[in-house]
Amino acid sequence: MILFGRKHLHVSESDQIIDSLFKIMSSVSSGSIKLEVANQPAMKIEINTNDDQVDGDDNNRTVVLLDLLEPTFFSVPDDQTGLFDKLRTAAEFAQKLTDNGITFSLLRKGKEAITLGEEARPSLSRIITKSNDIQVNSIKESAKLKNDFDDA
Amino acid sequence: MHNAGWKNWSCFIGSASHHPLNPKLIYQYEMLNNNIGEHANIGKEQGGNTRQGEEQKAVSQWAQIVSQVMEKVVSGTNMSTTIEFDDLEVDIPKAKGPDGRDLGGATWKLNGKVVWITEAHRDQGSI
């Protein structure tokens, strides 16, 4: 990750952290992980992989659903990046997801907020994000998520 | 930087235009080019250092964000944290051993829970 702007985190081509994350996501073909903190569900990750045959080649398409059941738990009080900075970082991350055939859906308490990567089909959100790889499924849930991260 | 060098060279030609192949002229042009090259290298080095610095800064920023979240999960006092794996299939890619032996690949299936509990204890030495 390279920081070019004042607060905007860039996802570079040879980013070790992101590359490791993609390797992990690509190696998991199915299943789910649940995280409970103090006996309260905090997060659930569901992973599914579909094998598509395109022109005789195997194309693995991985769908990762990340449901933040208790989003305030993941807030970072010291994080000073704004919404647009986050969107710019998300755009670069989403581009890499698409390149790797991965779709990443972010849910808030079971409701879809944002989809990044391969299967994102943006409409109006393209104007804001300037990316074909980010779909804002629900402005309401996305705004709530932002507040959850900021407020705690 | 390059434009400035070109401008200087043009001025020099202007003053010695009656000797277009004057060795002094060629020598000075080469000197100028070398200087431009040096400046370019300096710029590149500075850019590289800046980029490296930015990269380190960014990585530390990511690490900070990750560590803050991890700290909440790991070091909360009097708190239990559970990670539950449900039919999680992990494809382990084929690998080669140190002697070139094929170690093959595998599919791991994970089911179960990992629970850790943190407790705070009063230190007898403290007031």
Boltz contact constraints between the chains, C-beta under 6 A:
constraints:
  - contact:
      token1: [A, 1]
      token2: [B, 58]
      max_distance: 6.0
  - contact:
      token1: [A, 1]
      token2: [B, 62]
      max_distance: 6.0
  - contact:
      token1: [A, 2]
      token2: [B, 54]
      max_distance: 6.0
  - contact:
      token1: [A, 2]
      token2: [B, 55]
      max_distance: 6.0
  - contact:
      token1: [A, 2]
      token2: [B, 58]
      max_distance: 6.0
  - contact:
      token1: [A, 3]
      token2: [B, 54]
      max_distance: 6.0
  - contact:
      token1: [A, 3]
      token2: [B, 57]
      max_distance: 6.0
  - contact:
      token1: [A, 3]
      token2: [B, 58]
      max_distance: 6.0
  - contact:
      token1: [A, 9]
      token2: [B, 58]
      max_distance: 6.0
  - contact:
      token1: [A, 27]
      token2: [B, 90]
      max_distance: 6.0
  - contact:
      token1: [A, 27]
      token2: [B, 91]
      max_distance: 6.0
  - contact:
      token1: [A, 28]
      token2: [B, 90]
      max_distance: 6.0
  - contact:
      token1: [A, 29]
      token2: [B, 89]
      max_distance: 6.0
  - contact:
      token1: [A, 29]
      token2: [B, 91]
      max_distance: 6.0
  - contact:
      token1: [A, 30]
      token2: [B, 89]
      max_distance: 6.0
  - contact:
      token1: [A, 31]
      token2: [B, 87]
      max_distance: 6.0
  - contact:
      token1: [A, 31]
      token2: [B, 88]
      max_distance: 6.0
  - contact:
      token1: [A, 31]
      token2: [B, 89]
      max_distance: 6.0
  - contact:
      token1: [A, 32]
      token2: [B, 86]
      max_distance: 6.0
  - contact:
      token1: [A, 33]
      token2: [B, 85]
      max_distance: 6.0
  - contact:
      token1: [A, 34]
      token2: [B, 84]
      max_distance: 6.0
  - contact:
      token1: [A, 35]
      token2: [B, 83]
      max_distance: 6.0
  - contact:
      token1: [A, 36]
      token2: [B, 82]
      max_distance: 6.0
  - contact:
      token1: [A, 37]
      token2: [B, 81]
      max_distance: 6.0
  - contact:
      token1: [A, 38]
      token2: [B, 79]
      max_distance: 6.0
  - contact:
      token1: [A, 74]
      token2: [B, 69]
      max_distance: 6.0
  - contact:
      token1: [A, 76]
      token2: [B, 65]
      max_distance: 6.0
  - contact:
      token1: [A, 76]
      token2: [B, 68]
      max_distance: 6.0
